[in-house]
Amino acid sequence: MELKRRSLLAAIGAGTAAAALGGCGTGTSTADSAGGAAEGEITLLTPIYEGADGKTLLEKEILGGFRKKYPDVKVNVDYTTYAQLNEKITTGLAGGLLPDVLMMGVGWIPPFAAKKAIAVLPEKLAAAHDYEKRVLEPSRYDGKLYALPVVLDTRIVVYRKDHFAEAGIKKTPANWAELRAVAKQLTKNGRVGFDPFSIDLRQCWETFLFANGGQLFSADGKKVLFTDARGVEALQLFKDLIKDGSADYAKKTELGAPTNIQTGKASMMMSTSALWKQVGDQAPDLLKDDKLGAFILANRKPAMLQGGTLVTQSASSKHPAAARALVEYLASPDSILGAAKQRGSVPGLKDLSDTSYVKENKFVDLSLQSMGDACSEGGTPAWMEIREKIKPTLEPAIVGNQSAKEAIAELGRLAEAAIGRM
């Protein structure tokens, strides 16, 4: 029921909400529209800074510094989750009450920029800090800058060094054939050799698609490209791993729970860069004893999915100068580093690559060193509708009898229909 509701809201966002928005960006959606003094009362909508620690970080430290710099701006914070974020933004669009500053995910900029819901930012902000080259790509639409990155969350393969050593495995897999062989070798006594399913299925399949040399959409976002052999092969590999007995969809762990790699129930798993912090909190001896390693998934090419959180400005803000000031402040090095530490995320600035936080967190360090292999989801204004359909459309091929080819073809039809409605 919840999935249907979110899908409906995504569809509303692609249709009636855009109509309701109409020309609300007129006069405020250009890069030059935030002149004047930063003053007034604004609202920040954010899906990060979770929990008591996150709230303290944002309201006391980050916004505390912002208030000192901009004493005439009052910031009200609207906390939400990524599960509810699209609904809140879509509802705000339909009602004409969009927050002044919004934090949203990678892939979300084209849909909301196409609706003129968010403001174009000055290109000079892209050069304000030493961003990793690929980090800014998801912040653009139609050649214009609409957002700045705050934190990144990459998808990598984490493995148990002790399991590899016991099995006499000297190096990490360089392609899928090696991955499948090593997974078979490591599977024993109820332990799976590889757990690809404890991260979101959409993002997992995308990572394998990219590693297989595939793409989601054409550069203009109007054509579906994942329906070729590259996309089918990525899904088929999951089926093959399950057939081998070296992966089990039923054994995936829930977000925040001790993972199979921590408990020793898996020797390799797809994970986010934030796992280092989680292990440090839940099973610190694994880090102390150097039992965890990580590598970038590869087949035809190495690929690391780059997710994360971006900050952008509403095109309809009544206080655009204040909103612009907050966008810049949240994307400043000190603010980024604080958010990254709190979440165990990757700061996308070269300026921060030599900090103790990055050097001590090996998954974050690997991610920053591998940004040349980073790929992002999204790329079409229809993404908010399509993203909700990936997991339920691909899942039957993994847990049932549907073929990988059939599932990918069905997802392609759904994506083409969504794009056609834009």
Secondary structure as GFF3:
##gff-version 3
##sequence-region A 1 422
A	DSSP	alpha_helix	2	14	.	.	.	ID=ss1
A	DSSP	alpha_helix	16	21	.	.	.	ID=ss2
A	DSSP	beta_strand	40	46	.	.	.	ID=ss3
A	DSSP	alpha_helix	51	56	.	.	.	ID=ss4
A	DSSP	pi_helix	57	62	.	.	.	ID=ss5
A	DSSP	alpha_helix	63	69	.	.	.	ID=ss6
A	DSSP	beta_strand	73	79	.	.	.	ID=ss7
A	DSSP	alpha_helix	82	95	.	.	.	ID=ss8
A	DSSP	beta_strand	101	105	.	.	.	ID=ss9
A	DSSP	alpha_helix	109	114	.	.	.	ID=ss10
A	DSSP	three_ten_helix	123	127	.	.	.	ID=ss11
A	DSSP	three_ten_helix	133	139	.	.	.	ID=ss12
A	DSSP	beta_strand	140	141	.	.	.	ID=ss13
A	DSSP	beta_strand	144	145	.	.	.	ID=ss14
A	DSSP	beta_strand	147	160	.	.	.	ID=ss15
A	DSSP	alpha_helix	161	167	.	.	.	ID=ss16
A	DSSP	alpha_helix	176	186	.	.	.	ID=ss17
A	DSSP	alpha_helix	201	211	.	.	.	ID=ss18
A	DSSP	alpha_helix	229	244	.	.	.	ID=ss19
A	DSSP	three_ten_helix	249	251	.	.	.	ID=ss20
A	DSSP	alpha_helix	260	263	.	.	.	ID=ss21
A	DSSP	beta_strand	268	272	.	.	.	ID=ss22
A	DSSP	alpha_helix	275	282	.	.	.	ID=ss23
A	DSSP	alpha_helix	284	288	.	.	.	ID=ss24
A	DSSP	beta_strand	292	295	.	.	.	ID=ss25
A	DSSP	beta_strand	304	313	.	.	.	ID=ss26
A	DSSP	alpha_helix	320	330	.	.	.	ID=ss27
A	DSSP	alpha_helix	333	343	.	.	.	ID=ss28
A	DSSP	three_ten_helix	350	352	.	.	.	ID=ss29
A	DSSP	alpha_helix	356	360	.	.	.	ID=ss30
A	DSSP	alpha_helix	362	369	.	.	.	ID=ss31
A	DSSP	three_ten_helix	371	373	.	.	.	ID=ss32
A	DSSP	beta_strand	374	375	.	.	.	ID=ss33
A	DSSP	alpha_helix	383	399	.	.	.	ID=ss34
A	DSSP	alpha_helix	404	420	.	.	.	ID=ss35
###
